[in-house]
Amino acid sequence: MNDTIKLLKLRRSAPPVLMRGPGPSEEQLATLLALAARVPDHGKLAPWRFIVFEGDGRARAGAILAEIFSRREPGAEAQRIETERNRFLRAPLVVAVVSRAAPHVKIPLWEQEMSAGASCMTLTIAASSMGFRTAWVTEWCAYDREVLTRFGLAEHEKIAGFIHIGRVEIEIEDRARPNLADLVTKF
């Protein structure tokens, strides 16, 4: 089995709460983002972009989440608000992959959105190949328009995923995988 197949076979998500530093260096991050930008992109539109949350930026993002969440859920317990405040502090690096899909004369919106998804997956695989663990998550904050605006997204932009990247010291058990017999048909 070659290294790529082995990596794909063994790759697992890790809960961000288990992630520790150090995160990727600036050079590693540049490589990760360059690789995440090398995905299928019909029409060469680059229908995605990246927002990097690192260092103090993670805490600033958490302050935004806590503020908006507490306003949306006025009866929320303090611990739940604190969870939102710490959401981006769990991993040493969080990369938001932003879908910039927009109507185009030739390229369907769906193809552009899939390209953003491919960027998320490529980022997770590339980070795994460097020895990091990842989690591709969205949760409420990926769909809240006020959060998106405060994070700098335009009205037509969406979060394809928040990719949490860090190191995990413990072995994570694999989850049950789908039965291919239930998923594959031949034509």
C-alpha positions in Angstrom: 0.0 0.0 0.0 1.5 3.3 -1.0 1.7 6.2 1.5 -1.2 8.1 0.0 -3.6 5.2 0.1 -2.4 4.4 3.7 -3.1 8.1 4.7 -6.5 8.1 3.2 -7.4 4.7 4.8 -6.2 5.8 8.3 -7.3 9.5 8.3 -9.7 10.3 11.1 -11.2 13.4 12.4 -10.3 14.4 16.0 -12.4 16.4 18.4 -11.0 20.0 18.5 -11.2 19.8 22.3 -8.4 17.2 22.2 -6.1 19.3 20.0 -3.0 20.9 21.3 -0.1 22.9 19.8 2.1 23.6 18.2 0.0 24.2 15.2 1.4 24.5 11.7 4.3 26.9 11.2 3.9 29.9 8.8 5.7 27.8 6.1 3.5 24.8 6.7 0.3 27.0 6.7 1.4 28.5 3.4 1.8 25.0 2.0 -1.5 23.8 3.3 -3.4 26.7 1.8 -1.6 26.4 -1.5 -2.6 22.7 -1.6 -6.2 23.6 -0.6 -6.3 25.9 -3.6 -5.3 23.2 -6.0 -8.7 21.5 -6.2 -10.9 21.0 -9.3 -12.2 24.4 -10.3 -14.2 24.4 -13.5 -13.8 27.8 -15.1 -10.8 28.7 -12.9 -13.1 30.9 -10.7 -11.5 30.1 -7.4 -15.0 30.0 -5.8 -13.5 29.9 -2.3 -11.2 31.8 -0.1 -9.7 31.3 3.4 -9.9 33.0 6.7 -7.1 32.0 9.1 -7.9 32.2 12.8 -4.7 31.9 14.8 -3.2 33.5 17.9 -5.3 36.3 19.3 -7.6 36.1 16.3 -9.1 32.9 17.8 -10.1 34.8 21.0 -11.5 37.8 19.0 -13.6 35.4 17.0 -14.8 33.7 20.2 -15.8 37.1 21.7 -18.0 37.6 18.6 -19.6 34.2 19.0 -20.2 34.7 22.7 -21.8 38.1 22.1 -24.1 37.0 19.3 -25.0 33.7 21.0 -25.9 35.4 24.3 -28.1 37.8 22.4 -29.8 35.0 20.4 -30.2 32.8 23.6 -30.9 35.3 26.4 -31.6 32.4 28.9 -28.4 30.5 28.1 -26.3 29.5 31.0 -22.9 31.2 31.5 -21.1 27.9 30.9 -22.7 27.6 27.4 -21.7 31.2 26.5 -18.2 30.4 27.7 -18.2 27.3 25.4 -18.9 29.7 22.5 -16.2 32.1 23.6 -13.7 29.2 23.6 -14.9 27.6 20.4 -11.9 28.7 18.3 -9.4 28.3 21.2 -9.7 24.5 21.2 -7.3 24.0 18.3 -4.1 26.1 17.7 -5.3 26.9 14.2 -8.8 27.2 12.6 -9.1 27.8 8.8 -12.5 28.9 7.5 -13.0 27.8 3.9 -15.4 30.4 2.5 -17.6 29.5 -0.5 -17.7 32.4 -2.9 -20.0 30.6 -5.3 -22.0 33.0 -7.4 -24.2 32.8 -10.5 -22.1 32.3 -13.7 -23.0 32.0 -17.3 -21.2 28.7 -17.7 -20.4 27.2 -14.3 -23.3 25.9 -12.2 -23.5 27.1 -8.6 -23.4 23.4 -7.4 -20.0 22.9 -9.1 -18.6 25.9 -7.4 -19.9 24.7 -4.0 -18.4 21.3 -4.6 -15.1 22.9 -5.3 -15.2 24.6 -1.9 -15.9 21.3 -0.3 -13.0 19.8 -2.2 -10.8 22.5 -0.8 -11.9 21.6 2.8 -11.1 17.9 2.2 -7.8 18.7 0.6 -6.9 20.9 3.5 -7.7 18.1 6.0 -5.7 15.5 4.0 -2.7 17.8 3.6 -2.7 18.6 7.3 -2.9 14.9 8.2 0.0 14.2 5.9 2.1 16.7 7.9 1.2 14.9 11.2 -1.6 17.1 12.4 -5.1 16.1 13.3 -8.1 17.9 11.9 -11.9 18.3 12.3 -14.1 19.8 9.6 -17.0 21.4 11.4 -19.7 24.0 10.8 -22.2 24.2 13.7 -24.6 27.2 14.2 -22.0 29.9 13.7 -21.4 28.8 10.1 -25.0 29.6 9.3 -25.6 32.8 11.3 -25.6 35.8 9.0 -24.4 38.2 11.7 -21.5 36.0 12.5 -20.6 35.7 8.9 -20.8 39.5 8.4 -18.6 40.1 11.5 -16.1 37.6 10.1 -15.9 39.6 6.9 -18.0 37.5 4.6 -20.0 39.2 1.8 -23.7 38.6 1.5 -23.4 35.8 -1.1 -20.6 34.0 0.8 -21.0 31.0 3.0 -18.8 28.9 5.3 -18.0 25.5 3.7 -16.3 24.5 6.8 -14.2 25.5 9.8 -11.1 23.2 9.6 -9.6 22.8 13.1 -5.9 21.8 13.0 -3.7 20.7 15.8 -2.0 17.8 17.4 -3.6 15.0 19.4 -1.6 12.8 21.7 -4.0 9.9 22.2 -5.2 7.3 19.7 -8.7 7.9 18.5 -10.8 4.8 17.7 -12.2 4.7 14.2 -15.9 5.0 13.8 -18.1 2.6 11.9 -17.8 3.2 8.2 -20.6 2.7 5.6 -21.1 -0.7 4.1 -20.2 -0.3 0.4 -22.7 -2.9 -0.6 -25.4 -0.4 0.5 -23.9 2.4 -1.5 -22.6 1.0 -4.8 -24.6 0.1 -7.8 -23.3 -0.9 -11.2 -24.8 0.4 -14.4 
